[in-house]
Amino acid sequence: MWYGVSTDIETLKQTEGKLRQDERELRQITDAIPQTIVVQDPFGLPIHANRATLDYTGLTADDVTAPNFRERIFHPEDVERFRNERRAALARGLPFEFEHRALGKDGQYRWFLIQYNPFRNERGQVTRWYATGTDIDDRVRTEERTRNENLALREQIDRDSMFEDIVGSSEALRKLLRPVAKVAASDSTVLILGETGTGKELIARAIHKRSKRADRAFIGVNCAAIPPSLIASELFGHEKGAFTGATQLRMGRFESANGGTIFLDEVGDLPAEIQIALLRVLQEREIERVGSSRPIPIDVRVVAATHRDLNALVAAGKFRQDLLYRLNVVPIQMPPLRERAADIPLLVEYFIDRFGKRAGKKFRTIDKKFLNAFQTYEWPGNVRELQNVIERAVILSEDDTLAVDETWLKREPAQNPERRHTLDRALVRQEKEMIEAALAESHGRISGPEGAAAKLGLPAQTLDSKIKRLRINKYRFKAPQAD
């Protein structure tokens, strides 16, 4: 027997027909909107794109419903970047937005703000997602251009203020600052040479400020000012109980400077045992605290300075030759103030302004006879002596004209009228002799375990550059070939 059951579905059919009609009308409405709109199902899969989308992308309606629609129109970086975030946002069912680069039919990407809005049925379920795109390419490009301009401006300001305390325009100063700007970008060890008071620490700070370590610590150490019995603890730290009075663990200056720059001023005054420890730091990039045998790796750029003749100290057995070679990767010779006479008026003006503001005084002028005296004076204390003279004059002057007592400029006869060779020239000669000795020992071979580079503890490429710079004929050290 067969039983027939009839169900009235007229209402359902009418509802479905109305929904289809509503969707057709909605599509017509979206086609009239100039913004790009992509209609998606509850899972975020595209089912329809309006006319603006098709016109921009050059795709067809069938292309929109293809599985790889998003990969075809959005920049690969953006698809990958937002994949998980988009999936999580769809699951939450709340409006969200992203900025994407969309590919146009002209083959160019433009930035769009894609705003996702859910459409819910009467039961509150998400039945559609409407992704509306607003072209924001001009805004993004303008912001990017502004960022680049601001970055360039900051870099320019940084360049201009790099040597803010190094005042002058003399050829001697320009000759100094040109290599400083270059070496700052590298990570090489620097040895700053020059008389007391020439501004070696200012150059060290300038190197740090222009380096990739600029956002990390700059730690200065005056090696001559620390008692020999304490310098190891000061530089490398100590463990608790390492010696009498060591009641707790203490980090040294090298650990404090980790990631940044350490400035070892007056490095020529280091005791012999500390020279050995410093050599290990430069070679192994690790330290040991006093009272510990556990090595601690560090990443520190070393900038050293001295007013002493290290070459003479090496000859006298007071400074290690191998340490000198390690420190002297990039030597910088500071000119004394007597060789920068053209800078003295600028320096005077700079110090008057600096100390005048500090003292709450304003000076209209300085007596010309004092300027002339300044430019003919030998300045044994260099810029530091000039600074002290101006500070004293600012404090003692009573009107708006700066007055200087001539007795402050001590003129002493030169003890050694013959000019000695600069330390920088002597160090270059020393470097050349060491390289030639290593080449002779290795029979002209540079690389390899028995090569000169390995004997000197240098990368082969670095040694090759030094050989070219020093104009050493490496071929004369080659062993003669047997017939």
One Martini backbone bead per residue (centre of mass of N, CA, C, O) as a GRO file, in nm:
protein
  483
    1MET     BB    1   0.100   0.034   0.017
    2TRP     BB    2   0.020   0.379  -0.036
    3TYR     BB    3   0.126   0.687   0.103
    4GLY     BB    4   0.014   1.020   0.098
    5VAL     BB    5   0.194   1.331   0.156
    6SER     BB    6   0.116   1.667   0.214
    7THR     BB    7   0.295   1.984   0.180
    8ASP     BB    8   0.300   2.316   0.255
    9ILE     BB    9   0.548   2.529   0.055
   10GLU     BB   10   0.470   2.813  -0.028
   11THR     BB   11   0.606   2.990   0.182
   12LEU     BB   12   0.897   2.894   0.132
   13LYS     BB   13   0.907   2.975  -0.165
   14GLN     BB   14   0.853   3.272  -0.118
   15THR     BB   15   1.097   3.322   0.061
   16GLU     BB   16   1.312   3.237  -0.141
   17GLY     BB   17   1.229   3.437  -0.360
   18LYS     BB   18   1.274   3.689  -0.190
   19LEU     BB   19   1.574   3.644  -0.136
   20ARG     BB   20   1.660   3.649  -0.430
   21GLN     BB   21   1.553   3.930  -0.484
   22ASP     BB   22   1.713   4.076  -0.265
   23GLU     BB   23   1.993   3.992  -0.377
   24ARG     BB   24   1.962   4.127  -0.650
   25GLU     BB   25   1.919   4.410  -0.537
   26LEU     BB   26   2.183   4.419  -0.372
   27ARG     BB   27   2.368   4.390  -0.618
   28GLN     BB   28   2.273   4.645  -0.757
   29ILE     BB   29   2.360   4.831  -0.532
   30THR     BB   30   2.665   4.754  -0.525
   31ASP     BB   31   2.718   4.837  -0.824
   32ALA     BB   32   2.659   5.153  -0.753
   33ILE     BB   33   2.909   5.139  -0.585
   34PRO     BB   34   3.239   5.269  -0.596
   35GLN     BB   35   3.316   5.061  -0.413
   36THR     BB   36   3.460   4.783  -0.313
   37ILE     BB   37   3.275   4.462  -0.320
   38VAL     BB   38   3.264   4.158  -0.118
   39VAL     BB   39   3.080   3.871  -0.104
   40GLN     BB   40   3.044   3.647   0.177
   41ASP     BB   41   3.043   3.387   0.349
   42PRO     BB   42   3.062   3.274   0.676
   43PHE     BB   43   3.379   3.175   0.591
   44GLY     BB   44   3.493   3.389   0.363
   45LEU     BB   45   3.378   3.316   0.088
   46PRO     BB   46   3.341   3.410  -0.225
   47ILE     BB   47   3.025   3.507  -0.425
   48HIS     BB   48   3.064   3.827  -0.477
   49ALA     BB   49   3.120   4.108  -0.705
   50ASN     BB   50   3.137   4.413  -0.784
   51ARG     BB   51   3.196   4.628  -1.037
   52ALA     BB   52   3.441   4.775  -0.908
   53THR     BB   53   3.610   4.519  -0.870
   54LEU     BB   54   3.617   4.421  -1.166
   55ASP     BB   55   3.739   4.681  -1.283
   56TYR     BB   56   4.004   4.683  -1.117
   57THR     BB   57   4.104   4.371  -1.166
   58GLY     BB   58   3.980   4.220  -1.438
   59LEU     BB   59   3.771   4.027  -1.349
   60THR     BB   60   3.545   3.779  -1.308
   61ALA     BB   61   3.285   3.629  -1.155
   62ASP     BB   62   3.427   3.346  -1.155
   63ASP     BB   63   3.697   3.435  -1.025
   64VAL     BB   64   3.579   3.507  -0.744
   65THR     BB   65   3.490   3.190  -0.677
   66ALA     BB   66   3.762   3.109  -0.663
   67PRO     BB   67   3.997   2.975  -0.444
   68ASN     BB   68   4.236   3.207  -0.544
   69PHE     BB   69   4.137   3.502  -0.512
   70ARG     BB   70   4.315   3.633  -0.290
   71GLU     BB   71   4.596   3.560  -0.422
   72ARG     BB   72   4.539   3.736  -0.686
   73ILE     BB   73   4.488   4.038  -0.539
   74PHE     BB   74   4.682   4.001  -0.305
   75HIS     BB   75   4.947   4.046  -0.137
   76PRO     BB   76   5.145   3.800  -0.018
   77GLU     BB   77   5.222   3.938   0.251
   78ASP     BB   78   4.926   3.998   0.343
   79VAL     BB   79   4.810   3.717   0.339
   80GLU     BB   80   5.013   3.601   0.547
   81ARG     BB   81   4.978   3.815   0.778
   82PHE     BB   82   4.633   3.781   0.796
   83ARG     BB   83   4.526   3.494   0.808
   84ASN     BB   84   4.479   3.432   1.117
   85GLU     BB   85   4.329   3.697   1.188
   86ARG     BB   86   4.089   3.655   0.995
   87ARG     BB   87   3.987   3.388   1.106
   88ALA     BB   88   3.932   3.493   1.395
   89ALA     BB   89   3.737   3.726   1.314
   90LEU     BB   90   3.519   3.550   1.181
   91ALA     BB   91   3.455   3.381   1.439
   92ARG     BB   92   3.344   3.632   1.608
   93GLY     BB   93   3.138   3.820   1.427
   94LEU     BB   94   3.290   4.094   1.394
   95PRO     BB   95   3.392   4.376   1.310
   96PHE     BB   96   3.660   4.445   1.067
   97GLU     BB   97   4.010   4.543   0.971
   98PHE     BB   98   4.228   4.602   0.681
   99GLU     BB   99   4.544   4.655   0.518
  100HIS     BB  100   4.577   4.632   0.163
  101ARG     BB  101   4.720   4.502  -0.133
  102ALA     BB  102   4.589   4.558  -0.459
  103LEU     BB  103   4.547   4.423  -0.775
  104GLY     BB  104   4.549   4.555  -1.078
  105LYS     BB  105   4.506   4.554  -1.427
  106ASP     BB  106   4.794   4.724  -1.445
  107GLY     BB  107   4.995   4.569  -1.224
  108GLN     BB  108   4.923   4.739  -0.967
  109TYR     BB  109   4.954   4.835  -0.639
  110ARG     BB  110   4.706   4.913  -0.387
  111TRP     BB  111   4.574   5.065  -0.118
  112PHE     BB  112   4.339   4.911   0.119
  113LEU     BB  113   4.045   4.940   0.310
  114ILE     BB  114   3.917   4.656   0.476
  115GLN     BB  115   3.571   4.613   0.557
  116TYR     BB  116   3.409   4.398   0.787
  117ASN     BB  117   3.058   4.296   0.760
  118PRO     BB  118   2.792   4.155   0.907
  119PHE     BB  119   2.513   3.938   0.815
  120ARG     BB  120   2.198   3.880   0.968
  121ASN     BB  121   1.955   3.698   1.078
  122GLU     BB  122   1.678   3.654   1.282
  123ARG     BB  123   1.882   3.456   1.466
  124GLY     BB  124   2.187   3.591   1.447
  125GLN     BB  125   2.316   3.477   1.197
  126VAL     BB  126   2.576   3.446   0.983
  127THR     BB  127   2.538   3.483   0.616
  128ARG     BB  128   2.723   3.743   0.567
  129TRP     BB  129   2.997   3.919   0.407
  130TYR     BB  130   3.110   4.262   0.387
  131ALA     BB  131   3.371   4.376   0.173
  132THR     BB  132   3.506   4.698   0.197
  133GLY     BB  133   3.682   4.913  -0.031
  134THR     BB  134   3.931   5.168   0.031
  135ASP     BB  135   4.117   5.399  -0.119
  136ILE     BB  136   4.462   5.465   0.042
  137ASP     BB  137   4.722   5.522  -0.123
  138ASP     BB  138   4.779   5.824  -0.091
  139ARG     BB  139   4.802   5.820   0.217
  140VAL     BB  140   5.028   5.608   0.244
  141ARG     BB  141   5.237   5.755   0.069
  142THR     BB  142   5.246   6.009   0.238
  143GLU     BB  143   5.336   5.874   0.502
  144GLU     BB  144   5.592   5.749   0.388
  145ARG     BB  145   5.723   6.013   0.295
  146THR     BB  146   5.722   6.144   0.574
  147ARG     BB  147   5.896   5.933   0.713
  148ASN     BB  148   6.141   5.967   0.527
  149GLU     BB  149   6.180   6.268   0.581
  150ASN     BB  150   6.217   6.240   0.888
  151LEU     BB  151   6.457   6.052   0.873
  152ALA     BB  152   6.638   6.241   0.711
  153LEU     BB  153   6.626   6.468   0.919
  154ARG     BB  154   6.743   6.311   1.155
  155GLU     BB  155   7.009   6.244   1.014
  156GLN     BB  156   7.094   6.536   0.969
  157ILE     BB  157   7.091   6.619   1.263
  158ASP     BB  158   7.292   6.403   1.349
  159ARG     BB  159   7.521   6.500   1.171
  160ASP     BB  160   7.529   6.793   1.282
  161SER     BB  161   7.554   6.674   1.600
  162MET     BB  162   7.794   6.479   1.614
  163PHE     BB  163   8.007   6.746   1.656
  164GLU     BB  164   7.900   6.960   1.875
  165ASP     BB  165   8.190   6.965   2.056
  166ILE     BB  166   8.340   6.995   1.768
  167VAL     BB  167   8.504   7.281   1.702
  168GLY     BB  168   8.537   7.374   1.359
  169SER     BB  169   8.722   7.442   1.013
  170SER     BB  170   8.976   7.317   0.979
  171GLU     BB  171   9.177   7.105   0.809
  172ALA     BB  172   9.263   6.929   1.050
  173LEU     BB  173   8.969   6.861   1.134
  174ARG     BB  174   8.860   6.748   0.868
  175LYS     BB  175   9.071   6.519   0.851
  176LEU     BB  176   8.960   6.379   1.107
  177LEU     BB  177   8.640   6.346   1.046
  178ARG     BB  178   8.628   6.168   0.797
  179PRO     BB  179   8.717   5.887   0.926
  180VAL     BB  180   8.517   5.886   1.158
  181ALA     BB  181   8.257   5.850   0.990
  182LYS     BB  182   8.348   5.573   0.873
  183VAL     BB  183   8.425   5.400   1.133
  184ALA     BB  184   8.150   5.408   1.280
  185ALA     BB  185   8.004   5.185   1.093
  186SER     BB  186   8.179   4.999   1.219
  187ASP     BB  187   8.341   4.737   1.453
  188SER     BB  188   8.611   4.846   1.507
  189THR     BB  189   8.896   4.902   1.650
  190VAL     BB  190   9.005   5.200   1.830
  191LEU     BB  191   9.286   5.438   1.814
  192ILE     BB  192   9.344   5.723   2.011
  193LEU     BB  193   9.565   5.991   1.937
  194GLY     BB  194   9.709   6.224   2.176
  195GLU     BB  195   9.706   6.483   2.350
  196THR     BB  196   9.623   6.641   2.614
  197GLY     BB  197   9.306   6.795   2.549
  198THR     BB  198   9.195   6.718   2.238
  199GLY     BB  199   8.924   6.516   2.246
  200LYS     BB  200   8.899   6.195   2.258
  201GLU     BB  201   8.615   6.145   2.382
  202LEU     BB  202   8.449   6.290   2.166
  203ILE     BB  203   8.524   6.090   1.942
  204ALA     BB  204   8.419   5.836   2.080
  205ARG     BB  205   8.123   5.935   2.097
  206ALA     BB  206   8.085   5.979   1.794
  207ILE     BB  207   8.127   5.686   1.710
  208HIS     BB  208   7.893   5.571   1.876
  209LYS     BB  209   7.659   5.753   1.765
  210ARG     BB  210   7.718   5.634   1.453
  211SER     BB  211   7.650   5.358   1.538
  212LYS     BB  212   7.474   5.054   1.588
  213ARG     BB  213   7.519   5.116   1.921
  214ALA     BB  214   7.371   5.388   2.007
  215ASP     BB  215   7.132   5.247   2.197
  216ARG     BB  216   7.364   5.187   2.377
  217ALA     BB  217   7.624   5.177   2.576
  218PHE     BB  218   7.857   5.424   2.715
  219ILE     BB  219   8.177   5.336   2.852
  220GLY     BB  220   8.396   5.503   3.067
  221VAL     BB  221   8.763   5.466   3.120
  222ASN     BB  222   9.018   5.564   3.348
  223CYS     BB  223   9.307   5.393   3.380
  224ALA     BB  224   9.479   5.610   3.554
  225ALA     BB  225   9.250   5.643   3.802
  226ILE     BB  226   9.300   5.341   3.880
  227PRO     BB  227   9.396   5.128   4.089
  228PRO     BB  228   9.571   4.842   4.030
  229SER     BB  229   9.405   4.665   4.248
  230LEU     BB  230   9.106   4.750   4.095
  231ILE     BB  231   9.090   4.718   3.778
  232ALA     BB  232   8.984   4.432   3.737
  233SER     BB  233   8.713   4.476   3.884
  234GLU     BB  234   8.621   4.721   3.713
  235LEU     BB  235   8.624   4.574   3.431
  236PHE     BB  236   8.523   4.248   3.519
  237GLY     BB  237   8.464   4.202   3.800
  238HIS     BB  238   8.309   4.020   4.086
  239GLU     BB  239   8.286   3.793   4.326
  240LYS     BB  240   8.176   3.672   4.599
  241GLY     BB  241   8.466   3.664   4.797
  242ALA     BB  242   8.730   3.730   4.622
  243PHE     BB  243   8.773   3.956   4.846
  244THR     BB  244   8.823   4.188   5.058
  245GLY     BB  245   8.496   4.340   5.044
  246ALA     BB  246   8.340   4.117   4.869
  247THR     BB  247   7.998   4.102   4.942
  248GLN     BB  248   7.931   4.112   4.625
  249LEU     BB  249   7.831   4.097   4.325
  250ARG     BB  250   8.008   4.241   4.031
  251MET     BB  251   7.991   4.432   3.765
  252GLY     BB  252   8.160   4.534   3.499
  253ARG     BB  253   8.223   4.743   3.238
  254PHE     BB  254   8.191   4.532   3.014
  255GLU     BB  255   7.907   4.435   3.093
  256SER     BB  256   7.772   4.717   3.082
  257ALA     BB  257   7.864   4.738   2.758
  258ASN     BB  258   7.688   4.537   2.642
  259GLY     BB  259   7.631   4.619   2.298
  260GLY     BB  260   7.841   4.846   2.304
  261THR     BB  261   8.074   5.089   2.437
  262ILE     BB  262   8.423   5.107   2.520
  263PHE     BB  263   8.631   5.351   2.694
  264LEU     BB  264   8.991   5.350   2.698
  265ASP     BB  265   9.157   5.557   2.882
  266GLU     BB  266   9.479   5.540   2.913
  267VAL     BB  267   9.596   5.247   2.815
  268GLY     BB  268   9.912   5.284   2.881
  269ASP     BB  269   9.848   5.236   3.215
  270LEU     BB  270   9.835   4.942   3.212
  271PRO     BB  271   9.889   4.667   3.354
  272ALA     BB  272  10.018   4.371   3.258
  273GLU     BB  273   9.779   4.181   3.351
  274ILE     BB  274   9.559   4.351   3.202
  275GLN     BB  275   9.669   4.322   2.918
  276ILE     BB  276   9.610   4.022   2.898
  277ALA     BB  277   9.305   4.037   2.946
  278LEU     BB  278   9.246   4.229   2.707
  279LEU     BB  279   9.349   4.044   2.486
  280ARG     BB  280   9.134   3.827   2.534
  281VAL     BB  281   8.890   3.998   2.474
  282LEU     BB  282   8.972   4.061   2.175
  283GLN     BB  283   8.994   3.755   2.090
  284GLU     BB  284   8.734   3.599   2.254
  285ARG     BB  285   8.492   3.761   2.369
  286GLU     BB  286   8.578   3.739   2.688
  287ILE     BB  287   8.529   3.704   3.043
  288GLU     BB  288   8.657   3.726   3.391
  289ARG     BB  289   8.591   3.723   3.699
  290VAL     BB  290   8.686   3.785   3.995
  291GLY     BB  291   8.686   3.456   4.131
  292SER     BB  292   8.661   3.330   3.834
  293SER     BB  293   8.646   3.064   3.558
  294ARG     BB  294   8.401   3.180   3.406
  295PRO     BB  295   8.309   3.251   3.102
  296ILE     BB  296   8.196   3.568   2.947
  297PRO     BB  297   8.020   3.671   2.701
  298ILE     BB  298   8.084   3.948   2.469
  299ASP     BB  299   7.954   4.268   2.309
  300VAL     BB  300   8.220   4.488   2.237
  301ARG     BB  301   8.333   4.800   2.168
  302VAL     BB  302   8.666   4.921   2.123
  303VAL     BB  303   8.790   5.233   2.260
  304ALA     BB  304   9.104   5.379   2.252
  305ALA     BB  305   9.340   5.584   2.456
  306THR     BB  306   9.635   5.809   2.417
  307HIS     BB  307   9.939   6.014   2.500
  308ARG     BB  308  10.126   5.789   2.452
  309ASP     BB  309  10.413   5.602   2.347
  310LEU     BB  310  10.368   5.283   2.262
  311ASN     BB  311  10.626   5.213   2.113
  312ALA     BB  312  10.813   5.284   2.353
  313LEU     BB  313  10.681   5.087   2.554
  314VAL     BB  314  10.751   4.834   2.400
  315ALA     BB  315  11.062   4.876   2.401
  316ALA     BB  316  11.050   4.886   2.734
  317GLY     BB  317  10.836   4.654   2.831
  318LYS     BB  318  10.533   4.807   2.908
  319PHE     BB  319  10.407   4.693   2.630
  320ARG     BB  320  10.225   4.499   2.437
  321GLN     BB  321  10.249   4.415   2.111
  322ASP     BB  322   9.987   4.249   2.065
  323LEU     BB  323   9.799   4.468   2.181
  324LEU     BB  324   9.868   4.694   1.990
  325TYR     BB  325   9.770   4.546   1.736
  326ARG     BB  326   9.472   4.513   1.834
  327LEU     BB  327   9.415   4.824   1.874
  328ASN     BB  328   9.548   4.909   1.575
  329VAL     BB  329   9.326   4.909   1.346
  330VAL     BB  330   9.219   5.223   1.398
  331PRO     BB  331   9.387   5.506   1.365
  332ILE     BB  332   9.369   5.828   1.550
  333GLN     BB  333   9.481   6.160   1.504
  334MET     BB  334   9.516   6.422   1.718
  335PRO     BB  335   9.520   6.749   1.697
  336PRO     BB  336   9.662   7.010   1.807
  337LEU     BB  337   9.583   7.337   1.871
  338ARG     BB  338   9.835   7.465   1.720
  339GLU     BB  339   9.707   7.329   1.441
  340ARG     BB  340   9.417   7.511   1.511
  341ALA     BB  341   9.410   7.831   1.496
  342ALA     BB  342   9.145   7.878   1.322
  343ASP     BB  343   8.952   7.765   1.568
  344ILE     BB  344   8.971   7.960   1.813
  345PRO     BB  345   8.739   8.167   1.772
  346LEU     BB  346   8.513   7.951   1.780
  347LEU     BB  347   8.580   7.836   2.058
  348VAL     BB  348   8.548   8.092   2.217
  349GLU     BB  349   8.252   8.146   2.144
  350TYR     BB  350   8.143   7.879   2.251
  351PHE     BB  351   8.241   7.909   2.553
  352ILE     BB  352   8.105   8.175   2.616
  353ASP     BB  353   7.816   8.076   2.572
  354ARG     BB  354   7.820   7.835   2.765
  355PHE     BB  355   7.921   7.987   3.035
  356GLY     BB  356   7.726   8.226   3.024
  357LYS     BB  357   7.462   8.070   3.067
  358ARG     BB  358   7.549   7.941   3.337
  359ALA     BB  359   7.606   8.247   3.469
  360GLY     BB  360   7.411   8.473   3.347
  361LYS     BB  361   7.577   8.582   3.093
  362LYS     BB  362   7.651   8.859   2.856
  363PHE     BB  363   7.861   8.900   2.570
  364ARG     BB  364   7.967   9.124   2.326
  365THR     BB  365   8.290   9.088   2.368
  366ILE     BB  366   8.641   9.057   2.273
  367ASP     BB  367   8.946   9.126   2.301
  368LYS     BB  368   9.168   9.121   2.039
  369LYS     BB  369   9.435   9.075   2.194
  370PHE     BB  370   9.344   8.797   2.303
  371LEU     BB  371   9.307   8.652   2.037
  372ASN     BB  372   9.598   8.683   1.946
  373ALA     BB  373   9.719   8.537   2.190
  374PHE     BB  374   9.574   8.267   2.141
  375GLN     BB  375   9.701   8.217   1.842
  376THR     BB  376  10.015   8.221   1.964
  377TYR     BB  377   9.966   8.009   2.151
  378GLU     BB  378  10.050   7.667   2.231
  379TRP     BB  379   9.876   7.491   2.414
  380PRO     BB  380   9.954   7.236   2.612
  381GLY     BB  381   9.633   7.177   2.699
  382ASN     BB  382   9.461   7.269   2.486
  383VAL     BB  383   9.124   7.273   2.489
  384ARG     BB  384   9.110   7.250   2.796
  385GLU     BB  385   9.265   7.509   2.855
  386LEU     BB  386   9.080   7.702   2.703
  387GLN     BB  387   8.827   7.639   2.864
  388ASN     BB  388   8.937   7.731   3.142
  389VAL     BB  389   8.997   8.024   3.066
  390ILE     BB  390   8.706   8.105   2.986
  391GLU     BB  391   8.565   8.033   3.248
  392ARG     BB  392   8.725   8.226   3.424
  393ALA     BB  393   8.651   8.486   3.267
  394VAL     BB  394   8.344   8.471   3.307
  395ILE     BB  395   8.348   8.487   3.618
  396LEU     BB  396   8.540   8.763   3.643
  397SER     BB  397   8.375   8.926   3.469
  398GLU     BB  398   8.176   9.246   3.485
  399ASP     BB  399   8.114   9.291   3.193
  400ASP     BB  400   8.052   9.270   2.831
  401THR     BB  401   8.367   9.218   2.844
  402LEU     BB  402   8.606   9.000   2.790
  403ALA     BB  403   8.856   8.913   3.033
  404VAL     BB  404   9.217   8.851   3.021
  405ASP     BB  405   9.485   8.715   3.181
  406GLU     BB  406   9.806   8.680   3.065
  407THR     BB  407   9.915   8.492   3.302
  408TRP     BB  408   9.748   8.236   3.209
  409LEU     BB  409   9.969   8.230   2.981
  410LYS     BB  410  10.206   7.994   2.970
  411ARG     BB  411  10.543   8.053   2.873
  412GLU     BB  412  10.737   7.786   2.762
  413PRO     BB  413  11.004   7.638   2.682
  414ALA     BB  414  11.106   7.415   2.476
  415GLN     BB  415  11.256   7.106   2.540
  416ASN     BB  416  11.202   7.001   2.228
  417PRO     BB  417  11.265   7.131   1.919
  418GLU     BB  418  11.236   6.862   1.799
  419ARG     BB  419  11.041   6.688   1.598
  420ARG     BB  420  10.849   6.429   1.630
  421HIS     BB  421  10.719   6.166   1.539
  422THR     BB  422  10.437   6.046   1.495
  423LEU     BB  423  10.265   5.786   1.625
  424ASP     BB  424  10.117   5.707   1.372
  425ARG     BB  425  10.375   5.655   1.201
  426ALA     BB  426  10.500   5.443   1.389
  427LEU     BB  427  10.261   5.239   1.374
  428VAL     BB  428  10.274   5.187   1.075
  429ARG     BB  429  10.560   5.071   1.080
  430GLN     BB  430  10.495   4.842   1.277
  431GLU     BB  431  10.279   4.705   1.107
  432LYS     BB  432  10.456   4.645   0.861
  433GLU     BB  433  10.667   4.467   1.007
  434MET     BB  434  10.469   4.245   1.105
  435ILE     BB  435  10.365   4.160   0.826
  436GLU     BB  436  10.640   4.090   0.699
  437ALA     BB  437  10.713   3.871   0.906
  438ALA     BB  438  10.469   3.687   0.845
  439LEU     BB  439  10.530   3.650   0.540
  440ALA     BB  440  10.809   3.523   0.574
  441GLU     BB  441  10.712   3.277   0.748
  442SER     BB  442  10.482   3.203   0.507
  443HIS     BB  443  10.587   3.259   0.216
  444GLY     BB  444  10.335   3.466   0.127
  445ARG     BB  445  10.106   3.348   0.277
  446ILE     BB  446   9.777   3.427   0.386
  447SER     BB  447   9.613   3.182   0.393
  448GLY     BB  448   9.550   2.958   0.618
  449PRO     BB  449   9.701   2.799   0.888
  450GLU     BB  450  10.005   2.912   0.771
  451GLY     BB  451   9.930   3.193   0.742
  452ALA     BB  452   9.952   3.526   0.812
  453ALA     BB  453   9.667   3.568   0.925
  454ALA     BB  454   9.685   3.353   1.150
  455LYS     BB  455   9.937   3.475   1.295
  456LEU     BB  456   9.774   3.763   1.338
  457GLY     BB  457   9.456   3.727   1.379
  458LEU     BB  458   9.329   3.757   1.082
  459PRO     BB  459   9.159   3.815   0.826
  460ALA     BB  460   9.246   3.778   0.503
  461GLN     BB  461   9.105   4.032   0.390
  462THR     BB  462   9.227   4.235   0.587
  463LEU     BB  463   9.523   4.182   0.521
  464ASP     BB  464   9.506   4.250   0.221
  465SER     BB  465   9.427   4.547   0.266
  466LYS     BB  466   9.682   4.626   0.425
  467ILE     BB  467   9.887   4.558   0.204
  468LYS     BB  468   9.780   4.768   0.005
  469ARG     BB  469   9.797   5.022   0.189
  470LEU     BB  470  10.122   4.964   0.252
  471ARG     BB  471  10.269   4.856  -0.001
  472ILE     BB  472  10.314   4.544  -0.010
  473ASN     BB  473  10.529   4.291  -0.137
  474LYS     BB  474  10.429   3.963  -0.127
  475TYR     BB  475  10.611   3.819  -0.355
  476ARG     BB  476  10.899   3.840  -0.208
  477PHE     BB  477  10.810   3.589  -0.001
  478LYS     BB  478  10.828   3.378  -0.194
  479ALA     BB  479  10.908   3.074  -0.270
  480PRO     BB  480  11.114   2.914  -0.463
  481GLN     BB  481  11.100   2.734  -0.746
  482ALA     BB  482  11.149   2.432  -0.858
  483ASP     BB  483  11.289   2.272  -1.148
   0.00000   0.00000   0.00000
